[in-house]
């Protein structure tokens, strides 16, 4: 199992959770093709909306890739690639600030630069911390 961190605005995360899907990197196929059934996916939202929403800097959803099917949706002129995800309904939004330094990927000076990739792997330890924070009562 691989743990993935996708960087997506909150409004797009909420739409994806409602549809039971994941979409990353503006609908590109290669990042989603690296995922497999059973992999974990956490969404981090730097903003409420893309591209000009209010700053948010929070983890906004956590779940597991449901299967190995990858498909292209048809939204008129936009044809993004997607995967099915079993999202954790008990998860709630958690700000990243209190976790900086506790999460392995935030230890380096330029950890924020990593997020510009749009999708990165994180350690199982980081996944456990984030999932615990997101599923513990607020």
N, C-alpha and C positions, 0 to 999 in steps of 0.2 A: 504494500500500500504506500502511495505517495501522498504527501500533504501539500496542497497548492494554495497559494494566496493570490486572488484576483483583485485587481484594482479597478473599481467601477463606481460611478456615482450612486448615491442612495436611491434616487428615483428609478434608475435602471435596475438596481438590485431588487427593489420592491416589485417591479414589474416581472422580473425573472422568477422570483420566489412565487409570485401569484400564478405564473404559468408552469412552475415546476421544472424550469430549465436554467442552464448556464450559458452565458455568452461572454466572451472576453475579447480584448484587443479590437474593438469595433467590428466584431463578427468574423474575424479571420479564422480560417480552418486550422492552420498548423498548431497553434497553442492548444486547442481543444483536442486535437488528434494525439497529443502526448498523454492525455488522461485515460484512465481505465476504470472499469467497474470496481467499486469499492474504495477508490481514492477519495480522500477528503478534500473539500473545497471551502475555503473561508473567503468572504468578500471583505475588503477594506475599502471604505469610501472616503476619499479626501474631501469631497464636496457633496452638497445635497443634490445638485443637478450638474449635468455636463453641458457646456463647458464653463459656465459662469455662475454656478450656484454658490451659496454661502459655504465657507469652510466648515468641515465637519470633523475629519480625522478620527473615524471610528470604524470598528469592525461591525458589519451590518447583517451578515448571514453566515451560517455554517451548515454544511450538509455533506452527503456522500454521492458520488457519481453512481447513477442507478444501473447503467448498463454500458455496453461497448458501442452502442449506435451513435453515430454522428450524422446529422442531417442539416440541410440548408433550408431555412425558412423563406417564405415568399412574402415580403412586405412591399410589394410594388417595385420601386426602383432600388430598394435595399434588400439584399439577399444574404442575411447573416447565417453563419454556421452555429449550431446549438447542440447541447447534450442534455439529457434528462438528469435531474438531480432530486434526491430525496432530502429536502430541506428540513432542518430541525425546527419544529414549530415552537419549541420552548425557548429558543434562543432570542435574546434581546440585544439591542445595540450597546456596544461598549466602547468608550473612548480609548484611543491608543496611549495617550499621555501617561497614565498611571502604570502602564506596562513597559514603557521604554526603559531599557536596561535589564529587565527581566526576560525579555524575549531575545533569543540568540541573534535573530536577524537585525535587531536594533542596537547591538553592542558597538559596532563600528561607527566612526564619525559620519560617514556618508550613507547611512542606511536608507535615508529618504530617497536617494538617487536610485536605489534598487527598485523602488516602487514604480519608477518611470517605465520599466519593462512591461508593466500591465499584468504579467503573470510570472510568478516565481515559486520555487519549491521552498518549503519551510520544514524545520525539523519536527519530529514527533513531539518533542518536549514543548516547542512553541505551540503546536496544535493543541496539546493538552491544556496549556495555560489559557489560550484564547477560548477554547470550547468551555472550559470550566467557568471562566468569567462570564461568558455569554449565556450559560444555562443556569447560573446561580441566581436566585431571586434578587431583584434589584433593591 
